[in-house]
């Protein structure tokens, strides 16, 4: 089974006021996560992958750099590439109205999601973001993830226009994801949309019967391990895991969240130890044109004990 360890790399100032004053500290937190115990943002993520011999897909958001300067984006790209990891494109269009000169004719208001833009606007934004990321040292972009998973049918046409033929935006439990794309049941597997091959984020059913994304910060390692094994046993061919550059940090802090740190370390160790069952790869190579989707796959399910571990971890984190 192909496993994709994907990371959304983004910078936020936690408010849209006083951006220039907020940015330096925000950049330090989101990129490095300096603390007395080490740097638990990008550095720790890259070190763990290297230690276990794994390759991840780092979807990097570049629009923030059009507001603050390309050198900040160059630093991020250099860190990821120097670690031998895959750099691809992430896009949060919330930055659009903060950039001068204006990227679009209408920047009179903040539009949060890519789905709030027309096909031509999405095409222009993706083109600009792709060029910005590549100019900062990234190799030619072949894969994309929309911010907040907010892609629609027009997004895939815009990607095709920009020769980006792989996408990993669809997430069936996010209300803004795939709002007008037919057959949501096909979120279970790879599929082709407007000539673009889509690899949806994996969603499993937890021990309480609820849908849950395969996200490092959102489920216990026991759940992730059980979901991986269930998916592989049932014949699934692709399993997409999500994380972020700030996911191993405590909220609004640069201190490490040791529960999530331990989860990620355990996940990396498990995948490395079972490399004959799980091929951890990247989206660096586009699939051949017209690649057909694999057969429909079943949804992974995990047991009650694995979910109980997460609930216990959540209770401990709140008390801590």
Secondary structure, DSSP 8 states (H G I E B T S, - for coil): -EEEEEEEE----SSSSSHHHHHHHHHHHHHT-EETTEETTHHHHHHHHHHHT--EEEEEE-HHHHHH-HHHHHHHHHHHHHTT-EEEEEE-GGGGGG-SS-SSS--SS---SGGGS-HHHHHHHHHHHHHHHHHTT-----EEEEGGG---HHHHHHHHHTT--EE----TTSTTSSTT-S-GGGGGS-EEETTEEE----EEE-TTS-EEE-BTTTS-HHHHHHHHHHHHHTT--EEEEEEETTTTB-TTSSSB-HHHHHHHHHHHHHHHHTTTT-EE--S-S---TT----------B--HHHHHHHHHHHHHHHH-
